[in-house]
Amino acid sequence: MFAPCPRGLEEVLATELAAVGASDIRATEGGVGFAGDMATLMRANLESRTASRILVRLAEGGYRTEDDLYRLALAVDWPRFFDVDRTIKIKTDGIGSTVRSLDFVSLKVKDAVCDRFRQARLGRPSVDTRSPDIRLQMFLRRDRATLYLDTSGEALFKRGWREETGEAPLRENLAAGILLLAGYDGTQSLLDPMCGSGTFLVEAADIALNRAPGRLRQFAFERLRNFDAVTWESVRTAARLAERPAVPLAIRGSDRDPAMVEIARRNLAHAGLEGCVVLTVAEVTETRPDAPSGLIVTNPPYGVRLEEQAALVAWYPELGSWLKQYFAGWTAHFLTADAEFPGHIRLSPKRRTPLYNGSLACRLYGIRMVEGSARREKAEPTE
């Protein structure tokens, strides 16, 4: 199997997969390869906080032309995996491939799948590019092709709780990965003073309550012919029994925009977390710690237009002063695409972790605030 994830979270994902029983774990850029049985596949879909999808490798081989890719797909016994009345969608990605068109490759794979069903005198499955029952993924390197069956369906960051987003919301699996990189385990006080639609807050509460991130949604493996409902019910029951009761948590979020705080409130309620997280409307620098130590995890705005960037640069020293004045003993983690961010807030990060928010190259800056915290600690870059 292969689990893609946001770049920068590969080691976090490898640890998660080991916890659900995976073997032969191999982290690579953009994801983690692993092996396991059907229960492992189910647990990975249900319990991984950082994976984007769980893919099963069905075929692999060399190729020179699109006809070679057609033959590779035709060799798979597709009726073994799903019924002809299931709708399908094929997606092709590649690195260094010399094919003329990735879309044409997807068309050839679709033809191969349909031809295999017709050879078995079963008719042919229909294509649905919007909400397919079954998704197939072809991945091409320069002269090597791998064909995967997607067992997740919708991407795993779609947890099923989000009703509303703010502008450019952080994907849930990236937010969870950032929390885990920050060392959050549910026991520390946590603050997001720029919480937006509440992504960090929901993901942190799920970690604190040990709740499976996929508990509110369905998965594509439930539509496969070999779906084992008994094993699935056992996996889900074990996850439910491992949950902690929903109680008030040491998690706080605030935002200067009342509309965003209300969206966060509704998202928390939809996730079953009403009363677990404290939400307030407040300017960042009005927020104060509620404990001698804890974690700040946040995604500050990064201006796209020049006037926005200039306003942020002018504000950042105030942010640094606020941290130094009030948050000694805490560690702050900021995800930003602004490479000059540490200089602007006049604090030195202890860690700089490269991450990608979609295609946007970012850094997660970890800044430990010490007593008399105008002192600057030497950074320890992770890149």
C-alpha positions in Angstrom: 0.0 0.0 0.0 1.0 3.7 -0.3 -0.3 6.6 1.8 0.4 10.1 0.3 0.5 13.0 2.7 1.4 16.7 2.7 5.1 17.0 2.1 7.0 17.4 5.3 4.8 15.0 7.3 6.2 11.7 6.1 7.9 10.7 9.3 4.8 11.6 11.4 2.7 9.5 9.0 5.2 6.6 9.3 4.8 6.6 13.1 1.0 6.6 12.7 1.0 3.7 10.3 3.2 1.7 12.7 0.6 2.3 15.4 -2.2 0.8 13.3 -0.2 -2.4 12.6 1.5 -1.6 9.3 4.8 -3.4 8.4 7.5 -2.8 5.8 7.1 0.9 6.4 9.2 3.1 3.9 8.9 6.9 4.0 9.6 8.7 0.8 9.0 12.2 -0.5 5.2 12.9 -0.4 4.1 9.7 1.3 4.8 6.4 3.0 4.8 2.9 1.5 3.7 0.0 3.8 2.2 -3.4 4.0 -0.7 -4.9 6.0 -3.9 -6.9 6.0 -7.4 -5.7 5.5 -7.8 -4.6 9.2 -4.6 -2.5 8.8 -6.1 -0.9 5.7 -9.3 -0.1 7.6 -7.5 1.3 10.6 -5.2 3.4 8.4 -8.2 5.0 6.8 -10.1 5.5 10.0 -7.3 6.5 12.4 -4.5 8.3 10.4 -4.6 12.0 11.1 -2.0 12.9 8.4 -2.6 10.6 5.4 -4.3 12.0 2.3 -5.4 8.6 1.0 -4.7 4.9 1.4 -3.9 3.4 -2.0 -3.5 -0.4 -2.7 -1.0 -1.2 -5.5 -2.6 -3.5 -8.1 -0.1 -3.4 -11.0 3.4 -2.2 -11.7 5.6 -2.4 -14.8 7.7 -0.6 -17.4 6.2 1.2 -20.3 7.2 3.1 -23.4 3.8 4.0 -24.9 0.2 4.6 -23.8 -0.6 1.1 -25.3 1.8 -0.4 -22.7 -0.2 1.3 -20.0 -3.5 0.0 -21.5 -2.1 -3.6 -21.3 -0.9 -3.1 -17.7 -4.4 -2.1 -16.7 -6.1 -4.8 -18.8 -4.1 -7.5 -16.9 -5.9 -6.6 -13.6 -8.9 -8.7 -12.8 -11.2 -5.7 -12.1 -14.4 -7.7 -11.6 -12.7 -9.3 -8.6 -12.5 -5.9 -6.9 -15.9 -4.2 -7.7 -19.2 -4.8 -9.4 -20.0 -3.4 -12.8 -22.7 -1.1 -11.5 -20.1 0.9 -9.5 -19.1 4.2 -11.1 -15.4 4.8 -11.7 -12.9 7.7 -12.1 -9.3 7.4 -13.2 -6.6 10.0 -12.3 -3.1 10.0 -13.7 -0.1 11.8 -12.2 3.5 11.7 -13.2 7.1 12.8 -12.5 9.4 12.9 -15.5 7.0 11.0 -17.7 7.3 11.5 -21.5 3.7 10.7 -22.3 1.9 13.3 -24.4 -1.1 13.7 -22.2 -1.9 12.4 -18.7 -5.6 12.8 -19.5 -5.1 10.5 -22.5 -3.5 7.9 -20.2 -6.5 8.1 -17.9 -8.7 7.4 -20.9 -6.6 4.4 -21.9 -6.9 3.0 -18.4 -10.6 3.5 -18.4 -10.9 1.6 -21.7 -8.8 -1.2 -20.2 -11.1 -1.5 -17.1 -14.2 -1.5 -19.3 -12.8 -4.0 -21.7 -11.9 -6.4 -18.9 -15.5 -6.2 -17.7 -16.8 -6.8 -21.2 -14.5 -9.8 -21.6 -16.2 -11.3 -18.6 -19.6 -10.5 -20.3 -20.6 -8.3 -17.4 -21.2 -5.1 -19.4 -19.1 -2.0 -18.6 -18.9 0.4 -15.6 -19.9 4.0 -16.0 -17.6 7.0 -15.4 -18.5 9.6 -12.8 -15.9 12.3 -12.5 -17.7 14.1 -9.6 -18.7 11.5 -7.1 -17.4 8.1 -8.2 -17.8 4.9 -6.2 -14.4 3.7 -7.2 -11.2 5.8 -7.8 -8.1 4.5 -9.6 -4.8 6.2 -9.5 -2.1 5.8 -12.2 1.3 7.1 -11.3 4.1 7.5 -13.9 7.8 7.9 -13.6 10.1 8.2 -16.6 9.7 4.5 -17.6 7.8 2.9 -14.8 4.1 2.9 -14.1 2.1 1.9 -10.9 -1.6 1.5 -10.8 -3.4 1.9 -7.5 -6.9 1.3 -6.1 -8.0 4.2 -3.9 -9.6 2.7 -0.7 -10.5 6.1 0.8 -12.8 7.7 -1.7 -12.9 11.4 -0.7 -9.6 12.6 0.5 -9.0 11.8 4.2 -8.6 15.4 5.2 -12.4 15.6 4.6 -13.3 14.4 8.1 -17.0 15.0 7.7 -17.3 17.8 10.4 -16.6 20.9 8.4 -19.7 22.9 7.5 -18.1 26.2 6.8 -14.6 27.4 6.1 -12.9 30.8 6.2 -10.8 32.1 3.5 -8.1 29.6 2.4 -8.6 27.1 5.3 -5.8 24.8 6.4 -6.4 21.2 5.4 -7.2 19.1 8.4 -4.5 16.5 7.9 -1.8 19.3 7.6 -3.2 20.9 10.8 -3.1 17.6 12.7 0.5 17.0 11.4 1.6 20.4 12.6 0.1 19.7 16.1 2.0 16.4 16.2 5.2 18.0 15.0 4.8 20.6 17.8 4.7 17.8 20.3 1.0 18.2 21.2 -0.4 15.1 22.9 -3.6 16.4 24.5 -2.1 17.1 27.9 -0.7 20.6 27.3 -2.6 23.9 27.3 -3.1 24.9 23.7 -3.9 28.3 22.2 -4.6 29.4 18.6 -4.9 33.2 18.7 -5.7 33.4 15.0 -8.1 30.4 14.9 -10.1 31.3 11.7 -12.6 28.5 11.1 -11.1 26.4 14.0 -9.2 23.7 12.1 -6.4 23.5 14.7 -8.9 23.5 17.5 -11.0 20.5 16.2 -7.9 18.5 15.4 -6.3 19.2 18.8 -9.5 18.2 20.6 -9.7 14.9 18.6 -6.1 14.2 19.7 -6.9 15.0 23.3 -10.0 12.8 23.3 -8.3 10.1 21.2 -11.0 10.2 18.6 -10.5 8.6 15.2 -10.5 11.4 12.6 -12.5 9.4 10.2 -15.3 8.4 12.6 -17.9 10.7 10.9 -17.4 9.5 7.3 -17.6 6.6 4.9 -14.8 5.1 2.8 -14.5 3.6 -0.7 -13.4 0.2 0.7 -16.9 -0.3 1.9 -18.0 -0.5 -1.8 -15.5 -3.2 -2.8 -16.6 -6.8 -3.5 -14.3 -8.2 -0.8 -15.6 -5.8 1.9 -15.5 -7.5 5.3 -18.3 -5.9 7.3 -17.5 -8.0 10.4 -13.9 -6.8 10.5 -14.9 -3.2 9.8 -17.4 -3.2 12.7 -14.7 -4.6 15.0 -12.3 -1.9 13.9 -14.8 0.8 14.5 -15.9 -0.6 17.8 -12.3 -0.7 19.1 -11.8 2.9 18.0 -15.0 4.0 19.8 -14.0 2.2 23.0 -10.6 4.0 22.9 -12.2 7.4 22.9 -12.1 9.6 26.1 -15.3 11.2 27.3 -16.0 14.7 25.8 -15.1 17.1 28.6 -13.9 20.7 28.8 -10.3 20.8 27.5 -7.3 23.1 28.0 -7.7 24.3 24.4 -8.5 27.9 23.5 -9.1 29.7 20.3 -9.6 33.3 19.4 -9.9 35.6 16.4 -10.4 39.3 15.8 -13.3 38.6 13.4 -16.6 37.7 15.2 -17.8 36.0 12.0 -14.9 33.6 12.0 -15.3 32.8 15.7 -19.0 31.9 15.0 -17.9 29.7 12.1 -15.4 28.0 14.4 -18.1 27.5 17.0 -20.4 25.8 14.4 -17.6 23.6 13.2 -16.8 22.5 16.7 -20.4 21.7 17.4 -20.8 19.7 14.2 -17.7 17.7 15.2 -19.4 16.9 18.6 -17.0 19.2 20.5 -19.5 21.7 21.9 -18.3 22.8 25.3 -14.8 21.2 24.9 -13.0 24.3 23.6 -13.1 27.9 24.8 -13.7 30.5 22.0 -13.4 34.2 22.3 -13.4 37.3 20.0 -10.1 39.1 20.6 -7.1 40.7 19.0 -4.0 38.5 19.1 -2.2 40.7 21.5 -5.1 40.9 23.9 -4.9 37.1 24.6 -3.2 36.0 27.8 -1.9 32.5 29.0 -4.0 30.3 31.2 -1.1 28.2 32.4 2.6 28.6 33.3 3.5 26.6 30.1 1.8 25.4 27.0 1.8 25.5 23.2 0.7 28.3 20.8 0.0 26.7 17.4 -1.3 29.1 14.7 -1.3 29.9 11.0 -0.8 33.7 10.8 -1.9 35.5 7.6 0.7 36.0 4.9 -0.2 38.9 2.7 -0.4 38.3 -1.1 -0.7 41.9 -2.2 2.2 44.2 -1.5 0.1 46.5 0.8 -1.0 43.5 2.8 2.5 42.3 3.2 3.7 45.8 4.3 1.0 45.9 7.0 1.9 42.5 8.3 5.6 43.4 8.4 4.7 46.5 10.4 2.6 44.4 12.8 5.0 41.5 13.4 7.3 43.3 16.0 4.2 43.8 18.1 3.5 40.1 17.9 7.0 39.3 19.1 6.7 41.8 22.0 3.5 40.2 23.0 5.1 36.7 23.2 8.1 38.0 25.2 5.9 39.9 27.6 3.3 37.3 28.4 4.3 33.8 27.3 7.5 32.9 29.1 7.5 29.2 29.6 5.5 28.5 26.4 6.5 27.3 23.0 5.0 29.0 19.9 4.7 27.4 16.5 3.9 29.5 13.5 3.2 28.1 10.0 4.0 30.8 7.4 5.2 31.2 3.8 7.1 34.3 4.9 10.8 33.3 5.0 11.6 36.6 6.9 9.0 35.9 9.6 11.6 35.3 12.4 13.4 38.5 11.7 10.2 40.5 11.6 9.1 39.3 15.0 12.7 39.6 16.3 12.8 36.1 17.8 15.0 33.2 16.9 13.2 29.8 16.2 14.5 26.7 17.9 13.2 24.7 14.9 12.5 25.4 11.3 10.5 22.6 9.6 9.8 22.8 5.8 6.2 22.0 5.0 3.8 22.6 2.1 0.4 24.0 2.4 -0.9 22.7 -1.0 1.8 23.8 -3.4 2.8 26.8 -1.2 6.2 26.3 0.4 6.1 27.2 4.1 8.1 26.8 7.3 6.9 25.8 10.7 8.8 27.9 13.1 9.1 26.7 16.7 10.0 29.4 19.2 10.6 28.5 22.8 9.9 31.5 25.1 12.2 31.5 28.1 12.2 33.5 31.3 13.4 37.0 30.5 12.5 35.9 27.0 14.1 38.8 25.2 17.0 36.3 25.0 17.3 34.7 21.6 17.9 31.0 21.4 20.1 29.6 18.6 18.0 28.1 15.9 18.3 24.4 15.1 17.1 24.1 11.4 15.6 20.7 10.5 16.2 21.1 6.8 
